[in-house]
Amino acid sequence: MTREIVLSDRPIGLIGGGECTPDQFDLVARTCDLIVAADGGADRVLGFGAMPDRVIWDMDSISDA
C-alpha cells in the first residue's frame, strides 16, 4: 500500500537545496497551492520568508532552524 505524503489536484512546488533565486521562488509561491521542501530546501524556503507546507526526505541537510 502506498500512502501519499502530498496529494493535490493543483500545482505543487518542490524546492530542493539547489540554487533558487527570489524571482524563481516568487513564481513558485504565486502559482502553486502547496510548497514542499526536500530536505535542505526547507532552509531555502525559510530564507525567503515562507513556511513549507511539507518537508520530505531524510532531514540530514536541514538546519536546526
N, C-alpha and C positions, 0 to 999 in steps of 0.2 A: 504494500500500500504506500502510495506517495502522498505526503502531506505538503501542501503549498505553504511557503513562507509568506509570499505576497501574491495576491490574486486581484486582478482588476481588469475591467474591460476598457479602461482608459490608459493613456500612456504612463509608463513608469520610467523615471530617470534613474540610471545606475551610475554612481560616482565612485571611482576607484582611487587609488593612491597616486596615479599618474598626473601629469600636468593638466590643469583646467584653469582657464582664465576667468576672471569675474564675468566677462561678457558671455562666455560659454555657460557658466553656471546660471546666470540670469535667464538665459534661453531655456535651459532645462527646467528651472523653477517656474517659469511662466507657462510652459507648455505641458508639463507633467503633473498629474494629480498626486503622485507619490514620489518621494525621493528615497532611494535605497542606497546606502553606503556599503561598499565592500571593504571590510577591514579598515585600513588606514584612511580610506576615503571619508570615514566619519570625521576625522580631524580636518580634512579639507572642507567638508560641508560646514562644520562648526566655524571654521576660519572665515567663511563667507557670511557668518551671522545667521545661519539657518540651523534647524534641527532635523536630522534624517528621520523619516518615518520608520525605517527598519535598518538594522546593521546586521550584515551577514558575514560569514566566514569564520576563521579560527581566532580572530582578535589578537594575533601576535604582533601586528603592526599599528595598533591603536594606542594612543597615549592615555594617561590616567584622566585627562580632561574629558 
